[in-house]
Amino acid sequence: IYAGRSKNVWESPPGCLMFSFTSQMEDARKLPLMQYVVCLAMTEAIKELCCAKVNNSAVPLIQ
């Protein structure tokens, strides 16, 4: 369990990858789109860097 702003807490269940990011944006209306773009980029990077095909299933490699 982690503490955030205003004593808010968030919990990362086992098997989940949680992260936060900061960005300076001139138009805050684009923030929801930015969240999806960052998550998609993180997903693609993790798949490219950390997974291998083993018995026809993706298995994360931890080194």
PDB file of N, CA, C and O in Angstrom:
ATOM      1  N   ILE A   1       0.863  -1.177   0.000  1.00  0.00           N
ATOM      2  CA  ILE A   1       0.000   0.000   0.000  1.00  0.00           C
ATOM      3  C   ILE A   1       0.900   1.226   0.000  1.00  0.00           C
ATOM      4  O   ILE A   1       1.874   1.303   0.748  1.00  0.00           O
ATOM      5  N   TYR A   2       0.557   2.176  -0.847  1.00  0.00           N
ATOM      6  CA  TYR A   2       1.352   3.387  -0.994  1.00  0.00           C
ATOM      7  C   TYR A   2       0.497   4.608  -0.684  1.00  0.00           C
ATOM      8  O   TYR A   2      -0.714   4.600  -0.904  1.00  0.00           O
ATOM      9  N   ALA A   3       1.134   5.655  -0.173  1.00  0.00           N
ATOM     10  CA  ALA A   3       0.416   6.890   0.137  1.00  0.00           C
ATOM     11  C   ALA A   3       0.615   7.889  -0.987  1.00  0.00           C
ATOM     12  O   ALA A   3       1.718   8.043  -1.512  1.00  0.00           O
ATOM     13  N   GLY A   4      -0.451   8.557  -1.345  1.00  0.00           N
ATOM     14  CA  GLY A   4      -0.404   9.575  -2.388  1.00  0.00           C
ATOM     15  C   GLY A   4      -0.699  10.946  -1.809  1.00  0.00           C
ATOM     16  O   GLY A   4      -0.543  11.179  -0.610  1.00  0.00           O
ATOM     17  N   ARG A   5      -1.123  11.837  -2.670  1.00  0.00           N
ATOM     18  CA  ARG A   5      -1.465  13.181  -2.232  1.00  0.00           C
ATOM     19  C   ARG A   5      -2.685  13.148  -1.318  1.00  0.00           C
ATOM     20  O   ARG A   5      -3.538  12.269  -1.441  1.00  0.00           O
ATOM     21  N   SER A   6      -2.760  14.091  -0.420  1.00  0.00           N
ATOM     22  CA  SER A   6      -3.903  14.228   0.501  1.00  0.00           C
ATOM     23  C   SER A   6      -4.191  12.943   1.273  1.00  0.00           C
ATOM     24  O   SER A   6      -5.344  12.636   1.577  1.00  0.00           O
ATOM     25  N   LYS A   7      -3.149  12.208   1.581  1.00  0.00           N
ATOM     26  CA  LYS A   7      -3.259  10.955   2.343  1.00  0.00           C
ATOM     27  C   LYS A   7      -4.082   9.887   1.629  1.00  0.00           C
ATOM     28  O   LYS A   7      -4.557   8.945   2.264  1.00  0.00           O
ATOM     29  N   ASN A   8      -4.253  10.023   0.325  1.00  0.00           N
ATOM     30  CA  ASN A   8      -4.897   8.967  -0.454  1.00  0.00           C
ATOM     31  C   ASN A   8      -3.966   7.771  -0.517  1.00  0.00           C
ATOM     32  O   ASN A   8      -2.746   7.935  -0.518  1.00  0.00           O
ATOM     33  N   VAL A   9      -4.518   6.581  -0.570  1.00  0.00           N
ATOM     34  CA  VAL A   9      -3.695   5.375  -0.667  1.00  0.00           C
ATOM     35  C   VAL A   9      -4.102   4.589  -1.901  1.00  0.00           C
ATOM     36  O   VAL A   9      -5.245   4.659  -2.353  1.00  0.00           O
ATOM     37  N   TRP A  10      -3.153   3.845  -2.434  1.00  0.00           N
ATOM     38  CA  TRP A  10      -3.444   2.934  -3.530  1.00  0.00           C
ATOM     39  C   TRP A  10      -2.679   1.653  -3.282  1.00  0.00           C
ATOM     40  O   TRP A  10      -1.590   1.661  -2.709  1.00  0.00           O
ATOM     41  N   GLU A  11      -3.253   0.570  -3.714  1.00  0.00           N
ATOM     42  CA  GLU A  11      -2.706  -0.753  -3.468  1.00  0.00           C
ATOM     43  C   GLU A  11      -2.450  -1.443  -4.795  1.00  0.00           C
ATOM     44  O   GLU A  11      -3.271  -1.384  -5.710  1.00  0.00           O
ATOM     45  N   SER A  12      -1.297  -2.099  -4.890  1.00  0.00           N
ATOM     46  CA  SER A  12      -0.935  -2.833  -6.092  1.00  0.00           C
ATOM     47  C   SER A  12      -1.092  -4.328  -5.814  1.00  0.00           C
ATOM     48  O   SER A  12      -0.248  -4.922  -5.143  1.00  0.00           O
ATOM     49  N   PRO A  13      -2.161  -4.941  -6.321  1.00  0.00           N
ATOM     50  CA  PRO A  13      -2.356  -6.375  -6.095  1.00  0.00           C
ATOM     51  C   PRO A  13      -1.229  -7.188  -6.743  1.00  0.00           C
ATOM     52  O   PRO A  13      -0.629  -6.734  -7.716  1.00  0.00           O
ATOM     53  N   PRO A  14      -0.935  -8.378  -6.220  1.00  0.00           N
ATOM     54  CA  PRO A  14       0.084  -9.229  -6.830  1.00  0.00           C
ATOM     55  C   PRO A  14      -0.215  -9.455  -8.311  1.00  0.00           C
ATOM     56  O   PRO A  14      -1.356  -9.707  -8.700  1.00  0.00           O
ATOM     57  N   GLY A  15       0.830  -9.359  -9.123  1.00  0.00           N
ATOM     58  CA  GLY A  15       0.677  -9.581 -10.554  1.00  0.00           C
ATOM     59  C   GLY A  15       0.386  -8.328 -11.352  1.00  0.00           C
ATOM     60  O   GLY A  15       0.330  -8.375 -12.581  1.00  0.00           O
ATOM     61  N   CYS A  16       0.198  -7.206 -10.671  1.00  0.00           N
ATOM     62  CA  CYS A  16      -0.094  -5.946 -11.370  1.00  0.00           C
ATOM     63  C   CYS A  16       1.143  -5.055 -11.371  1.00  0.00           C
ATOM     64  O   CYS A  16       1.908  -5.032 -10.407  1.00  0.00           O
ATOM     65  N   LEU A  17       1.323  -4.335 -12.446  1.00  0.00           N
ATOM     66  CA  LEU A  17       2.399  -3.353 -12.537  1.00  0.00           C
ATOM     67  C   LEU A  17       1.752  -1.979 -12.481  1.00  0.00           C
ATOM     68  O   LEU A  17       1.012  -1.596 -13.388  1.00  0.00           O
ATOM     69  N   MET A  18       2.027  -1.247 -11.430  1.00  0.00           N
ATOM     70  CA  MET A  18       1.451   0.084 -11.260  1.00  0.00           C
ATOM     71  C   MET A  18       2.571   1.114 -11.367  1.00  0.00           C
ATOM     72  O   MET A  18       3.686   0.881 -10.902  1.00  0.00           O
ATOM     73  N   PHE A  19       2.269   2.235 -11.975  1.00  0.00           N
ATOM     74  CA  PHE A  19       3.249   3.310 -12.080  1.00  0.00           C
ATOM     75  C   PHE A  19       2.518   4.631 -12.199  1.00  0.00           C
ATOM     76  O   PHE A  19       1.320   4.679 -12.481  1.00  0.00           O
ATOM     77  N   SER A  20       3.260   5.696 -11.980  1.00  0.00           N
ATOM     78  CA  SER A  20       2.706   7.029 -12.195  1.00  0.00           C
ATOM     79  C   SER A  20       3.706   7.817 -13.032  1.00  0.00           C
ATOM     80  O   SER A  20       4.879   7.453 -13.129  1.00  0.00           O
ATOM     81  N   PHE A  21       3.234   8.879 -13.624  1.00  0.00           N
ATOM     82  CA  PHE A  21       4.107   9.735 -14.412  1.00  0.00           C
ATOM     83  C   PHE A  21       3.637  11.174 -14.268  1.00  0.00           C
ATOM     84  O   PHE A  21       2.487  11.435 -13.915  1.00  0.00           O
ATOM     85  N   THR A  22       4.539  12.096 -14.546  1.00  0.00           N
ATOM     86  CA  THR A  22       4.183  13.514 -14.520  1.00  0.00           C
ATOM     87  C   THR A  22       4.442  14.104 -15.889  1.00  0.00           C
ATOM     88  O   THR A  22       5.307  13.642 -16.633  1.00  0.00           O
ATOM     89  N   SER A  23       3.694  15.113 -16.201  1.00  0.00           N
ATOM     90  CA  SER A  23       3.841  15.771 -17.498  1.00  0.00           C
ATOM     91  C   SER A  23       3.336  17.200 -17.384  1.00  0.00           C
ATOM     92  O   SER A  23       2.339  17.461 -16.711  1.00  0.00           O
ATOM     93  N   GLN A  24       4.020  18.116 -18.036  1.00  0.00           N
ATOM     94  CA  GLN A  24       3.566  19.500 -18.118  1.00  0.00           C
ATOM     95  C   GLN A  24       2.784  19.637 -19.415  1.00  0.00           C
ATOM     96  O   GLN A  24       3.350  19.512 -20.501  1.00  0.00           O
ATOM     97  N   MET A  25       1.489  19.893 -19.307  1.00  0.00           N
ATOM     98  CA  MET A  25       0.648  19.997 -20.496  1.00  0.00           C
ATOM     99  C   MET A  25      -0.014  21.369 -20.542  1.00  0.00           C
ATOM    100  O   MET A  25      -0.492  21.876 -19.527  1.00  0.00           O
ATOM    101  N   GLU A  26      -0.035  21.952 -21.719  1.00  0.00           N
ATOM    102  CA  GLU A  26      -0.703  23.238 -21.886  1.00  0.00           C
ATOM    103  C   GLU A  26      -2.222  23.071 -21.929  1.00  0.00           C
ATOM    104  O   GLU A  26      -2.953  23.951 -21.475  1.00  0.00           O
ATOM    105  N   ASP A  27      -2.696  21.962 -22.464  1.00  0.00           N
ATOM    106  CA  ASP A  27      -4.131  21.726 -22.616  1.00  0.00           C
ATOM    107  C   ASP A  27      -4.520  20.486 -21.813  1.00  0.00           C
ATOM    108  O   ASP A  27      -4.313  19.360 -22.266  1.00  0.00           O
ATOM    109  N   ALA A  28      -5.082  20.693 -20.626  1.00  0.00           N
ATOM    110  CA  ALA A  28      -5.421  19.577 -19.739  1.00  0.00           C
ATOM    111  C   ALA A  28      -6.510  18.681 -20.314  1.00  0.00           C
ATOM    112  O   ALA A  28      -6.695  17.565 -19.829  1.00  0.00           O
ATOM    113  N   ARG A  29      -7.229  19.133 -21.323  1.00  0.00           N
ATOM    114  CA  ARG A  29      -8.273  18.296 -21.928  1.00  0.00           C
ATOM    115  C   ARG A  29      -7.680  17.079 -22.621  1.00  0.00           C
ATOM    116  O   ARG A  29      -8.386  16.104 -22.878  1.00  0.00           O
ATOM    117  N   LYS A  30      -6.383  17.129 -22.925  1.00  0.00           N
ATOM    118  CA  LYS A  30      -5.719  16.001 -23.590  1.00  0.00           C
ATOM    119  C   LYS A  30      -5.192  14.966 -22.598  1.00  0.00           C
ATOM    120  O   LYS A  30      -4.665  13.930 -23.007  1.00  0.00           O
ATOM    121  N   LEU A  31      -5.328  15.234 -21.312  1.00  0.00           N
ATOM    122  CA  LEU A  31      -4.798  14.325 -20.299  1.00  0.00           C
ATOM    123  C   LEU A  31      -5.359  12.908 -20.397  1.00  0.00           C
ATOM    124  O   LEU A  31      -4.578  11.960 -20.323  1.00  0.00           O
ATOM    125  N   PRO A  32      -6.667  12.710 -20.560  1.00  0.00           N
ATOM    126  CA  PRO A  32      -7.161  11.325 -20.679  1.00  0.00           C
ATOM    127  C   PRO A  32      -6.513  10.560 -21.840  1.00  0.00           C
ATOM    128  O   PRO A  32      -6.197   9.380 -21.692  1.00  0.00           O
ATOM    129  N   LEU A  33      -6.314  11.202 -22.971  1.00  0.00           N
ATOM    130  CA  LEU A  33      -5.648  10.558 -24.102  1.00  0.00           C
ATOM    131  C   LEU A  33      -4.197  10.244 -23.754  1.00  0.00           C
ATOM    132  O   LEU A  33      -3.690   9.177 -24.101  1.00  0.00           O
ATOM    133  N   MET A  34      -3.530  11.169 -23.072  1.00  0.00           N
ATOM    134  CA  MET A  34      -2.131  10.973 -22.685  1.00  0.00           C
ATOM    135  C   MET A  34      -1.984   9.737 -21.800  1.00  0.00           C
ATOM    136  O   MET A  34      -1.011   8.996 -21.940  1.00  0.00           O
ATOM    137  N   GLN A  35      -2.925   9.503 -20.896  1.00  0.00           N
ATOM    138  CA  GLN A  35      -2.862   8.326 -20.031  1.00  0.00           C
ATOM    139  C   GLN A  35      -2.887   7.042 -20.854  1.00  0.00           C
ATOM    140  O   GLN A  35      -2.132   6.111 -20.569  1.00  0.00           O
ATOM    141  N   TYR A  36      -3.738   6.983 -21.861  1.00  0.00           N
ATOM    142  CA  TYR A  36      -3.815   5.795 -22.718  1.00  0.00           C
ATOM    143  C   TYR A  36      -2.548   5.619 -23.550  1.00  0.00           C
ATOM    144  O   TYR A  36      -2.067   4.498 -23.715  1.00  0.00           O
ATOM    145  N   VAL A  37      -2.010   6.706 -24.070  1.00  0.00           N
ATOM    146  CA  VAL A  37      -0.792   6.636 -24.891  1.00  0.00           C
ATOM    147  C   VAL A  37       0.382   6.139 -24.056  1.00  0.00           C
ATOM    148  O   VAL A  37       1.147   5.290 -24.513  1.00  0.00           O
ATOM    149  N   VAL A  38       0.534   6.658 -22.841  1.00  0.00           N
ATOM    150  CA  VAL A  38       1.632   6.228 -21.972  1.00  0.00           C
ATOM    151  C   VAL A  38       1.480   4.754 -21.611  1.00  0.00           C
ATOM    152  O   VAL A  38       2.460   4.011 -21.642  1.00  0.00           O
ATOM    153  N   CYS A  39       0.279   4.323 -21.270  1.00  0.00           N
ATOM    154  CA  CYS A  39       0.058   2.907 -20.927  1.00  0.00           C
ATOM    155  C   CYS A  39       0.333   1.988 -22.112  1.00  0.00           C
ATOM    156  O   CYS A  39       0.926   0.922 -21.946  1.00  0.00           O
ATOM    157  N   LEU A  40      -0.088   2.388 -23.291  1.00  0.00           N
ATOM    158  CA  LEU A  40       0.176   1.586 -24.485  1.00  0.00           C
ATOM    159  C   LEU A  40       1.675   1.504 -24.757  1.00  0.00           C
ATOM    160  O   LEU A  40       2.186   0.433 -25.084  1.00  0.00           O
ATOM    161  N   ALA A  41       2.379   2.619 -24.625  1.00  0.00           N
ATOM    162  CA  ALA A  41       3.829   2.625 -24.837  1.00  0.00           C
ATOM    163  C   ALA A  41       4.533   1.724 -23.825  1.00  0.00           C
ATOM    164  O   ALA A  41       5.451   0.987 -24.186  1.00  0.00           O
ATOM    165  N   MET A  42       4.112   1.778 -22.566  1.00  0.00           N
ATOM    166  CA  MET A  42       4.713   0.924 -21.543  1.00  0.00           C
ATOM    167  C   MET A  42       4.446  -0.553 -21.845  1.00  0.00           C
ATOM    168  O   MET A  42       5.343  -1.386 -21.714  1.00  0.00           O
ATOM    169  N   THR A  43       3.233  -0.872 -22.244  1.00  0.00           N
ATOM    170  CA  THR A  43       2.880  -2.254 -22.572  1.00  0.00           C
ATOM    171  C   THR A  43       3.724  -2.779 -23.721  1.00  0.00           C
ATOM    172  O   THR A  43       4.255  -3.887 -23.649  1.00  0.00           O
ATOM    173  N   GLU A  44       3.849  -1.994 -24.773  1.00  0.00           N
ATOM    174  CA  GLU A  44       4.639  -2.424 -25.932  1.00  0.00           C
ATOM    175  C   GLU A  44       6.114  -2.573 -25.571  1.00  0.00           C
ATOM    176  O   GLU A  44       6.766  -3.511 -26.030  1.00  0.00           O
ATOM    177  N   ALA A  45       6.651  -1.663 -24.757  1.00  0.00           N
ATOM    178  CA  ALA A  45       8.057  -1.750 -24.353  1.00  0.00           C
ATOM    179  C   ALA A  45       8.309  -2.996 -23.512  1.00  0.00           C
ATOM    180  O   ALA A  45       9.309  -3.686 -23.712  1.00  0.00           O
ATOM    181  N   ILE A  46       7.427  -3.284 -22.592  1.00  0.00           N
ATOM    182  CA  ILE A  46       7.586  -4.470 -21.746  1.00  0.00           C
ATOM    183  C   ILE A  46       7.498  -5.740 -22.584  1.00  0.00           C
ATOM    184  O   ILE A  46       8.298  -6.658 -22.407  1.00  0.00           O
ATOM    185  N   LYS A  47       6.537  -5.794 -23.486  1.00  0.00           N
ATOM    186  CA  LYS A  47       6.416  -6.973 -24.351  1.00  0.00           C
ATOM    187  C   LYS A  47       7.671  -7.163 -25.190  1.00  0.00           C
ATOM    188  O   LYS A  47       8.126  -8.291 -25.378  1.00  0.00           O
ATOM    189  N   GLU A  48       8.229  -6.081 -25.691  1.00  0.00           N
ATOM    190  CA  GLU A  48       9.408  -6.172 -26.550  1.00  0.00           C
ATOM    191  C   GLU A  48      10.657  -6.550 -25.767  1.00  0.00           C
ATOM    192  O   GLU A  48      11.486  -7.312 -26.265  1.00  0.00           O
ATOM    193  N   LEU A  49      10.808  -6.034 -24.556  1.00  0.00           N
ATOM    194  CA  LEU A  49      12.037  -6.226 -23.794  1.00  0.00           C
ATOM    195  C   LEU A  49      12.039  -7.451 -22.883  1.00  0.00           C
ATOM    196  O   LEU A  49      13.102  -8.011 -22.619  1.00  0.00           O
ATOM    197  N   CYS A  50      10.898  -7.871 -22.407  1.00  0.00           N
ATOM    198  CA  CYS A  50      10.876  -8.845 -21.310  1.00  0.00           C
ATOM    199  C   CYS A  50      10.177 -10.160 -21.594  1.00  0.00           C
ATOM    200  O   CYS A  50      10.091 -10.994 -20.693  1.00  0.00           O
ATOM    201  N   CYS A  51       9.683 -10.387 -22.771  1.00  0.00           N
ATOM    202  CA  CYS A  51       8.932 -11.623 -23.007  1.00  0.00           C
ATOM    203  C   CYS A  51       9.596 -12.485 -24.066  1.00  0.00           C
ATOM    204  O   CYS A  51      10.238 -11.987 -24.992  1.00  0.00           O
ATOM    205  N   ALA A  52       9.427 -13.779 -23.906  1.00  0.00           N
ATOM    206  CA  ALA A  52       9.938 -14.737 -24.884  1.00  0.00           C
ATOM    207  C   ALA A  52       8.869 -15.793 -25.109  1.00  0.00           C
ATOM    208  O   ALA A  52       8.063 -16.071 -24.220  1.00  0.00           O
ATOM    209  N   LYS A  53       8.864 -16.374 -26.285  1.00  0.00           N
ATOM    210  CA  LYS A  53       7.911 -17.442 -26.573  1.00  0.00           C
ATOM    211  C   LYS A  53       8.465 -18.764 -26.043  1.00  0.00           C
ATOM    212  O   LYS A  53       9.536 -19.213 -26.451  1.00  0.00           O
ATOM    213  N   VAL A  54       7.723 -19.371 -25.134  1.00  0.00           N
ATOM    214  CA  VAL A  54       8.088 -20.668 -24.580  1.00  0.00           C
ATOM    215  C   VAL A  54       6.832 -21.531 -24.627  1.00  0.00           C
ATOM    216  O   VAL A  54       5.822 -21.204 -24.004  1.00  0.00           O
ATOM    217  N   ASN A  55       6.900 -22.617 -25.358  1.00  0.00           N
ATOM    218  CA  ASN A  55       5.736 -23.510 -25.503  1.00  0.00           C
ATOM    219  C   ASN A  55       4.491 -22.748 -25.947  1.00  0.00           C
ATOM    220  O   ASN A  55       3.401 -22.968 -25.419  1.00  0.00           O
ATOM    221  N   ASN A  56       4.655 -21.862 -26.907  1.00  0.00           N
ATOM    222  CA  ASN A  56       3.557 -21.079 -27.479  1.00  0.00           C
ATOM    223  C   ASN A  56       2.868 -20.147 -26.486  1.00  0.00           C
ATOM    224  O   ASN A  56       1.713 -19.782 -26.703  1.00  0.00           O
ATOM    225  N   SER A  57       3.529 -19.755 -25.416  1.00  0.00           N
ATOM    226  CA  SER A  57       2.955 -18.774 -24.494  1.00  0.00           C
ATOM    227  C   SER A  57       4.035 -17.772 -24.106  1.00  0.00           C
ATOM    228  O   SER A  57       5.216 -18.112 -24.030  1.00  0.00           O
ATOM    229  N   ALA A  58       3.621 -16.544 -23.865  1.00  0.00           N
ATOM    230  CA  ALA A  58       4.566 -15.500 -23.473  1.00  0.00           C
ATOM    231  C   ALA A  58       4.922 -15.681 -21.999  1.00  0.00           C
ATOM    232  O   ALA A  58       4.040 -15.720 -21.141  1.00  0.00           O
ATOM    233  N   VAL A  59       6.198 -15.788 -21.717  1.00  0.00           N
ATOM    234  CA  VAL A  59       6.678 -15.944 -20.350  1.00  0.00           C
ATOM    235  C   VAL A  59       7.638 -14.802 -20.059  1.00  0.00           C
ATOM    236  O   VAL A  59       8.636 -14.651 -20.763  1.00  0.00           O
ATOM    237  N   PRO A  60       7.363 -13.989 -19.033  1.00  0.00           N
ATOM    238  CA  PRO A  60       8.283 -12.896 -18.733  1.00  0.00           C
ATOM    239  C   PRO A  60       9.638 -13.423 -18.282  1.00  0.00           C
ATOM    240  O   PRO A  60       9.719 -14.383 -17.516  1.00  0.00           O
ATOM    241  N   LEU A  61      10.680 -12.797 -18.754  1.00  0.00           N
ATOM    242  CA  LEU A  61      12.035 -13.151 -18.355  1.00  0.00           C
ATOM    243  C   LEU A  61      12.492 -12.193 -17.271  1.00  0.00           C
ATOM    244  O   LEU A  61      12.429 -10.977 -17.453  1.00  0.00           O
ATOM    245  N   ILE A  62      12.946 -12.718 -16.158  1.00  0.00           N
ATOM    246  CA  ILE A  62      13.459 -11.880 -15.071  1.00  0.00           C
ATOM    247  C   ILE A  62      14.933 -12.192 -14.928  1.00  0.00           C
ATOM    248  O   ILE A  62      15.315 -13.320 -14.616  1.00  0.00           O
ATOM    249  N   GLN A  63      15.759 -11.183 -15.157  1.00  0.00           N
ATOM    250  CA  GLN A  63      17.212 -11.385 -15.074  1.00  0.00           C
ATOM    251  C   GLN A  63      17.815 -10.440 -14.076  1.00  0.00           C
ATOM    252  O   GLN A  63      19.027 -10.457 -13.865  1.00  0.00           O
TER     253      GLN A  63
END
